[in-house]
C-alpha cells in the first residue's frame, strides 16, 4: 500500500516512517495535482482537510480524513483505518 501524506501531515508522516511504514511526502502542491499524484500511485491519501477529502472521493481516490489532536491520536487513528501494525 502506498501512503501519501499531504503537507499538513508531515510530522505524522515522519512518525509513521519511524514506525517502519513507507510514506510518500508531498511538497506544497495544489489539491488537483495531489489527487492526480495519489491516483497515479494507486495510493491512499492522508489529510485533515475536509475539502480535499471531498475532492479526492469525487475523483475515486482512496482517502483517510485523519482525526486526532496530537501525534499519538493521529497514529492510532491511521493505524486502525489502514490496518497497520505499529509498535
C-alpha positions, 0 to 999 in steps of 0.5 A, spaced: 500 500 500 502 506 498 501 512 503 501 519 501 501 524 506 499 531 504 503 537 507 499 538 513 501 531 515 508 531 515 510 530 522 505 524 522 508 522 516 515 522 519 512 518 525 509 513 521 516 512 517 519 511 524 514 506 525 517 502 519 511 504 514 513 507 507 510 514 506 510 518 500 511 526 502 508 531 498 511 538 497 506 544 497 502 542 491 495 544 489 489 539 491 488 537 483 495 535 482 495 531 489 489 527 487 492 526 480 499 524 484 495 519 489 491 516 483 497 515 479 500 511 485 494 507 486 495 510 493 491 512 499 491 519 501 492 522 508 489 529 510 485 533 515 482 537 510 475 536 509 475 539 502 480 535 499 477 529 502 471 531 498 475 532 492 479 526 492 472 521 493 469 525 487 475 523 483 475 515 486 481 516 490 482 512 496 482 517 502 483 517 510 480 524 513 485 523 519 482 525 526 486 526 532 489 532 536 496 530 537 501 525 534 499 519 538 491 520 536 493 521 529 497 514 529 492 510 532 487 513 528 491 511 521 493 505 524 486 502 525 483 505 518 489 502 514 490 496 518 497 497 520 501 494 525 505 499 529 509 498 535 
